[in-house]
Amino acid sequence: MSNQQPNILFICSDQHQTMASGCYGHSEVHTPNIDRIAAAGVRFNHTYCQSPVCVPARGSIITGQYPHTHGARILQDALPADTRTIAHHFGQHRYQTAAIGKMHFVDETQKHGFDYRVGLGGFRKTLTNSEWQELRRDQDGVGTMGRPSKLSSRYFQDTYYADETVRYLCEERYPDKPFILWSSYFMPHTPLVPMLEYFNLYNPKTLTLPKRSENALESGFEGHLTRSKQRGWYDQTDDELRCALAGYYGNISQMDACVGKVLDTLYDLGLYQNTIIVYTSDHGEMAGGHRMWTKHNMYEQSVCVPLIVRLPDDRDAGTAQNHLIEHIDLYPTLAELCGLPVPKNIQGRSFAPLFCNETYEPREYVYSEYDFCHSVFTQDNCYVGKSPILMVRTNQWKLNYLSWGRSELFDLEKDPNEFTNVIDELENAWIVRELTEIAERMHSL
């Protein structure tokens, strides 16, 4: 790397399933720009968010803390204004700090250490009232059905966020100071209504369906089955699912095009050689797996996230890592890669040694937690206020622990699709006890 402190371009999407990218082996999804980051960087195959829902997950990324520590546990929780973030830390060490796009702080008047901030309010001002209503009519009520939009790119907030990222790079930053820039997108989050050109990249009739068991959701926590049936996902036909997938994949490709616009600018300005590029998503998307959509559960499609890190010297370009990584590990890793001290009040641990040919002690397990959100889990909110689902995943096992309900145990070596809950098998009692102890200890930190 250059002797000059590197810049950081942190690209974050919303609800991008790990496997739904070309660089992760998907044969149907078009992601040429995410793929080119991977071609120059390191792809991490087993990275996990700290909660499979936007607000707590994003709070964990920027604080390096678990949701029960930083305090934003559900969608309705604002990240506390006095919470110290990665932006505070880098700003203290002479970095320019900027956040453009969806950060989901809930209280958007708080900048949380980012000196430069552009969000949904700025996009809203680009549309007249009639155009705003046109946008709402185009996308409201679609959910997970999937269809092309009738609107042009200027109606999509991600277009605005990409353009504002480009403008920041070209006009707003100070050339004599390094920057840490969040470029954060709404897509591929529902509704599944991409522009026509991106929807038409996919033929619904030929798309491969996700693997589904005949008794999906019947042997585990009953709340997931209830939610799937209430939302109409459980009885989604194959044709309906393929159309929804075309919408979801179209959203991914449209977001990927926004990423490409930003990457091209980074090249054109000569910033590429001294910039660390990170691509990740706040959480995953079920995309029909287990007869479910969106997130709010601990299945791999929901809690595992894409993560690609490209260093300025293209070190280890095009390689992959299978170590277990948590989102909270990004904060200390980026600090170390930039030569900054690692804060002592965070719960993440740096994986920078993986890039530096230094000794690295891999995680034995990863942890995530889900507190039941108002209005979006079940219609009657019957689980709201109950103790959260706690996930502990090792290389072989995953426990989704409920202190008050039916837990789930999956042997990921024998059952990578998580079809068979083996919580009741006597020979597994030892691993249930061990992982339960870890889950409870992690949640008490």
N, C-alpha and C positions, 0 to 999 in steps of 0.2 A: 504493500500500500504506500501511497504518497506520505511524505513527512508532514504534510499539511493535514489538519484534522478533517476527516471525511464528512460530507453531508449525509443526511439520511432522508430518503424518500420512502415513506411508509404508506403503502397502498392497501386499503382495507375495503372489502366488499361486504355485502350483507346476505347471509344465508346461502353461501356457496358450498355445496357438498364436495368433499375432498375429491372423490373419484370422478367428478364431472368436469374434467379438464384433460386435454390431450396429453399433457406432460405426466399426468397420473395414470395414463393408460386407457382413457376412454376413447373408443373408436368412432364415436358419433358426434361428440361435442366439439365445436370449433372455438378454440382459444389460442389463436396464433401469438398474441402478445404476452399472455401469461406464460405460454410455452417458451418464448424467447428469454424471459427472465430466468426460467428454469435451465435453459440451455447454457446460460452464463453463470449460474449459481448452483446452490445446493437445495435439493427438494427433500423435505422432511415428511416421512410417510406416516408417522404416528404422533401427531400434535393434537392436543386436546384443549378445548375452551374450558373456562372455570364455571360456566353455567350455560346451558343451551337456550339462552334467550338474550336479546340484544343488550339491555341496559347493564345488567350485572357483568356480562361477558366483556363489554367494552370498558367498563370500569376497572376490571381486573387487568386488562392489557395496559392501560395507562398508569395504573398505580403499582403493579407488581404484587397485588394482594388479592386474597380470596374474597368473594362477595360478602361473607359474614364479617369480614374485617373492614372493608371499605364502606360497607353500609348500604349500598344500592343492591338489594336482593331481588326485587321484582321489577317489572316494566314501569310501574308507577313511582318508583323510588328515584329521587334526584340524588346524584352523587354529591355528598356533602361539600359545601363551598370551601371548607378549610382543608380538604384532602390534598395531600401533596402528590403530584403526578410526575411523569417522565418529563413533561414540558417545564415544570419548575426546575427540575434537576439540571436539564441541559441548558436552560436559560441562565441559570446561576453560573454556568461555565462558558459563557460568551456565545452560546448558540442563538440564532434566530429561531423562534418557535412559531409554527403556523399550523392551523387546522382548517381544512376546507372540505365541506361536505357533511355527511351524516355522522355526528359523534354521539348523539342520543344521550346527552347529559340530563335530559328532562327539563331542568331549569336552564334554558339556553342563554340566560343573561350572564351566567357564570362561564368564564373562559378557561378555568382550571389550568392556568399557567401558559396558555397559548396567546402570545402577543397579537397575532394576526388571526382573525376568525371570520369565516364566511360560512353561512349555513342556509337552512331552508328559507329563512326570512328574505335573504337576498334573491333567491330564485323566485319567490312569490312576487317580487316587485317587477320581474321581467314579463309578467303576464297581466293583461287587463282582467277585470272582473269577469267579463264574458268568456275570455279564453280560459280562465281558471275553472269556470263552470263546465266548459267544454271538456277540459281535462278530466274533471270528476265524472262526467257522464261517460267518457270513454273507458274509464277504468273501474268505476264503482260496481260492486256486485259480481265481479268476475271471479275473484278468489283464485281457486286452483283449477278452473275449467280450461283456461288456455285459449287464446285467440289473438290475431294480429291487431295492432292499434291502427286507427285511421289518421293519427296525428304525425306531424313531422318532429324532427329531433329536438327542436327548441322547446317543445312541451315537456321534455323529460328532465328531471332535476339532475340526473347524472351528466347530461350534456353540459349543463351550467357548471357543475362542479369540476369537470375536466377543463373547461374553458377558463375557469377561475384559477385552477392550478397552473395552467399555462401562463396566465397573466401574472401570477405571483412570481413564477420563475423568470419571466421576461422583464417585469417592471417593478415589482414590490420588494424583492429581497435586496440586501446590501451585499455587493460582490466581495467585500473584504471580510465577511464573517461567514462561518459555516452555518447551515440551516438543518433543522429537523422539521420536515413537512409531512403532515398527515393529509393524504388525498383519499377521501372516504366516500364510498358510493352506496346508493340505496339498492340497486340491483345486485343479484337476481331475486331479491325478496318479492313475494307476492304483492300485487296481482300479476298474473302471468300473461301480460299484455305487451310484448315488445313491438317495436316498429316492424312494419310489414317485411322489410328486407331481411331482418334477422329471424323472424318467424319462418320465412320461406326458405331458410337454410335447411330446414328439417321437414321431412315428409312423415307426418304422423303414422301413416300406414306401415312404415318400415322400421320404426324405432323399436329398439329392444326393451322389453318390459323388465322391471326389476324382479329379482327372485322373491317369491312370496310363498309362505307355507299355507297349507289348507286350513290350519287352525290358528292363524295369526292372532296374537294378543290374548289368547284364551288361557294361557298357563301362568301369566305373570300378574302384575299390578292391574287390577280391574279398571282403574281410572283411564288407562290408555284405550281400552276397548270402548268404554263409554264415550270418550271424546271422539274417537274415530267414527263411531256410528252417529253421534249427534251432528257431526260436520258433513256427513254424507260420503266420507272417504272409504268406509269399509265396503260399501257396495258399488264403488266406482267400476264401471265396465272397462274392459281392455281398450276399447276404442276411446272412451273418455280419458283414460289414463294416458294413452299415447298422445292425444291432443294436448293434455296438460303438460306432458314432457316437452312437446314442441314449444310451448310457451315458456317453460322454465329454461330450456336450453337456449331459446332465443334471447331471453333476459341475460343469460350468461354471456352470450356472444356480443350483445349490445354493450354490456359493461366492459367486456374485453376490448372493444373498439375504443372506449374512453381511455382505458389504460394505455392503449397504443398511442393515442394522441399525446399523452403526457411523456411517455418514453421517447417519442420522436423529438419532443422539445428538449428533453434532457440531453439527447445526442447533439441536436443542432446548436445548443448553447455551449457545448464543450464541457458539460458538467458530469457526463457519464463516468469518466475515468476516476473521479474522486467522490463518488456517491455510493453509499450502501443502499441497495434496493430491497425492500421487504414486501412480499405479497402474502396476505392472509385474509381470512374472513372471520367475522365475530363468532359464528357458529355454523352448523351445517343445515341441511334440508333433507327431510325424509324422501321426498320425490316419489311417493307411492310405495316405498319399502315398508313392509309390515302393515300394508294397507293404511298408511298414514301420510300426511303432508306436514309441512312446517317443521317445528322443533318441539320444545317442552318435554323432552324425554332423553334417556341416556343410551339409545341405540347408536351404533357407530355412525350412521348417516347423519345424525343430529349433533353429536358431541365431538366427533373427530373433525379437524379443520385442515384446510390446505395451508402449508407454510413453505415459502421459498425465500431464501436469503442469498443475495448476490453481493459479493465484496468488490471493492474497486479494482483489484487486480485479477478479477475473474477466477479467484482461487477455487480449486475443486470444481471447476465449471462442469455442469451436466451430470453431477453425481447425486446420489441419494443417501439418506441416513435413515436407519430404522430405530434409532433410540426413542424412548418415550420422552416427549417434551410437553410442557404446559405453557399456555399463553403467558402466564406471569413470568416466565423465564426470559421473555423478549427484552424487558426493561433492563435487567442487569447485563444481559448479553450485549445489547447495543451500547450501553455505557462502557463496558470493557473494551469493545472493539474500537471505540472512539478515544480510548485512553483516559476516560473519566473514572473517578472513584465510584464504587458500587454502594448505593445507600444501604444502611444497616437495618432500616425499618421495613424492608420489603420481604415477601415470602418466596419470591422467585429465586432461581439459581441460574447462574450464567452457564451457557453451553458454548461460550466463545472458544474454550480450548479445542473444540472439535475443528475449528478453522486454523488453529495455530500449531498443530502437531504436538500438543501438550497433553498431559495425563487428564483424562476426564472420567469421573465416576458416574456412570449412567444412573438415572432414576430407576428404582425398583418398581415403582408404581406411579400412576397419575391419579389426580383427584378432581372431581367436579361436583357441584351441588345445584339443586333446583328447588326453589321455593315457589309454591303454586301461585300463579298470577291471577288477579281479578279479571273476570269477564272472558278470558281467552282460553282457559283450560276446559272447564265444563260449564254448562249454562246456568246451573244452580249454585256455582261457587262452593260446592260442598267440601272441597279439599283446601280451600283458602284458609290460612292460619295454622294448618297442620304442619308438623315437622317435615323438613324437606327430604327429597330423594338425595341420597349421597352415593356417588359412584366412586369405586376404586377399581382401577384396571392395571393388571400386571401384564407381562408378555403373554401369559396363557389364560388368565382368568379375569372375568369382570363380575363384580358384585354391584347391583343397584339396590341399595339398602333403604328400607322403610322401617322405622322403629314401631310403627302402628299398623302396618299393612303387609301385604305379601311382597317379599323381596324377590329378586331375580339373580340367578347365578348362571353364567355362560362360560363354557370351556371353549375359548376362541381358537384353540388348535384343532379341535375336533369339529367345532360348530362355528365357523367364522361368520356365518349369516345370522347368528343369534336366534335360531329357530326353536331351540330346546332349552327350557328352563330346568336346570338340574339341581335346584335348591333343596329338593326333598331327598336326594340320593344320599344314603347314610355315609358312603365312602367320601363324600364331599364335606362332611361336617367340620373337619379341621380347617379347610380353607375358608368356609363361611365364618367360623369364629375369628380366624386371623384377619380377614379383610374387614369384618365388622368392627373389630378393635381399631384398625387403622382408620376407618371411616369416622368413627366417633372421636378419635383423637384429633384427626385433621379438622373436624368441625368445631373443636373446642380451642383451636389455636388462636 
